[in-house]
Amino acid sequence: MAMAGAQRPLILLLFLQVPLLQAARILTLCFVGGSHYLLMDKISRILHNNGHEVRMFLQFGDGMLPDHVLRQSPYPVSSYSLGEKYKQEFRDLFVESQKKYLKGRYDLDAFMVFMGQLSYQCNITLHQADILNFLKEGKYDLAVIEGFNPCSFLVADRLGVPYIAFFPGIFMNAGRVGAHGPLSYVPLFQSRLTDRMDFFDRVKNTVMYAGSYMVDRMIDASFQKVIDEHFPAGSRPSIADLQLDAELWIYNVDFTIEFPRPLLPNIKCIGGLLAGPAKPVSADLEAFISDSGDSGFIVVTLGSMISSLPVMEFLKEMNGGFAQMRQKVIWRYERSRWPIDVEVAPNIRLVDWLSQNDLLGHPKVRLLVTHGGMNSLMEAVYHGVPVLGIPLFGDQNENLIRIKAKNMGTFIPPEEMEAEKFANTMRRVIEDSRYKTTAMKQSVILRSRPLPPDRELLGWVEHIIQCGGGGHLRPYSYQQPWYQQHLLDVLLFIATIVVVILYLIVKVVRLLISFLSPNRKQKVN
Ligand SMILES: *[C@@H]1O[C@H](CO)[C@@H](O)[C@H](O)[C@H]1NC(C)=O
């Protein structure tokens, strides 16, 4: 009894000092592999390590990550596999797509093929009745969902859990979330423009605005069959509405890379969750690196989803370019898939997987050669490493246009890959000190943010739970019909008044003239 009495003031004290939040039950949803998974895993870890009860609902199938990356998670995971047959089909499809990307042919068709796959997978996800029922009974306080795949929204809706959407890249869909940027300086996704647009750039950006609506409709349409199959008529959600229903939107964006633009209070930018202080690299790699002397080394990765190159010419040109460099090269490339008849340049070390963040933090690193995925770029910014990009698909072109505009590096379109040009460009980015200086400056900007990204993420998730949602951040525009939002009704009203007034003025003037003209005639007479 005495002990219980002694504890009470302590408990009171705790209540006063610690935020009201107790451990919350949080579900994370991840139905896209590769970098999307790496981010959702990091988010789950942050929430788990800060005392929350976290579970991830994960789809295995298109990760393209080595198994060891997927296996180690400190939080429980409910997962299902898309099956070996489909996985093989998807892999084959992806290899075929890569061949196109490497020839510089990434287009809307390729994007829609990918969305078609996501929709096909979503059908399988929504058929996982056992897991869905189990998760529904889990009574989660909140879900943090991967916001690129429309399926995440459908699953969250099915489970009846409020959700925060985490978007893995730049503001590709900000318009859908109500943050239309002014077209005069906010380039549309896939416009390949920067924030400095001349007259015809602005014409292009404006015309593309109409096109972006059509793309959104196409994405939604590709999920319609799945919605029809899994939700009863009368209560079928629309993806557009579900996206507006998110309690908060968090983008994997930082203004060291993205162009500044207006946003909304329910949109947060927390970029660079995977970038951080470097750990020492393995003794083996360290020995390889120290052989490079003062020349240093180059890190090469073409993304978590591309571990080998199916186009021989492309591989030969890259290999030939590296052969001309003084630097050592550490290249993430699945060694078993390297063609036998091509000799690996002597300064190259191929590795099946590498800790990019640790290598970029090494004092001898000189350059990152990358596909331009956001996570890689954020790691380069964090460590102040200049970048040479080879954009292949998705947002990579747009990301690298930003890197170039900010003078942190440059890029070579894949169809222009040629050994001599590649080597010259690498040399230019390494030797022209402006790139390194800018990279270091961006690094200072990123590292001096008031809060590190993991604290910020935790803070916003807990804020949403404590407030019982994000309604206080959501603009009223979400409830307005589109013509009210864009003031079309007001414009019509004002235009009508102006027309009526002009009409009356013309009438009056005509009347006056007709009154005056007989007099004038008389005078002349
Ligand atoms: C979803 O999967 C089921 C079972 O495999 C199949 O019968 C159905 O046709 C699929 N629906 C869609 C829209 O793909």
PDBQT file of the ligand as one rigid body, heavy atoms in Angstrom, charges set to zero:
ROOT
HETATM    1  C1  LIG A 601      -9.650 -10.990 -59.307  1.00  0.00    +0.000 C 
HETATM    2  O1  LIG A 601      -9.204 -12.275 -58.962  1.00  0.00    +0.000 OA
HETATM    3  C2  LIG A 601     -10.200 -13.265 -59.050  1.00  0.00    +0.000 C 
HETATM    4  C3  LIG A 601      -9.684 -14.558 -58.467  1.00  0.00    +0.000 C 
HETATM    5  O2  LIG A 601      -8.393 -14.834 -58.913  1.00  0.00    +0.000 OA
HETATM    6  C4  LIG A 601     -10.621 -13.396 -60.501  1.00  0.00    +0.000 C 
HETATM    7  O3  LIG A 601     -11.631 -14.364 -60.650  1.00  0.00    +0.000 OA
HETATM    8  C5  LIG A 601     -11.136 -12.038 -60.989  1.00  0.00    +0.000 C 
HETATM    9  O4  LIG A 601     -11.459 -12.078 -62.362  1.00  0.00    +0.000 OA
HETATM   10  C6  LIG A 601     -10.117 -10.950 -60.748  1.00  0.00    +0.000 C 
HETATM   11  N1  LIG A 601     -10.720  -9.666 -61.010  1.00  0.00    +0.000 N 
HETATM   12  C7  LIG A 601     -10.077  -8.664 -61.618  1.00  0.00    +0.000 C 
HETATM   13  C8  LIG A 601     -10.801  -7.385 -61.748  1.00  0.00    +0.000 C 
HETATM   14  O5  LIG A 601      -8.951  -8.780 -62.051  1.00  0.00    +0.000 OA
ENDROOT
TORSDOF 0
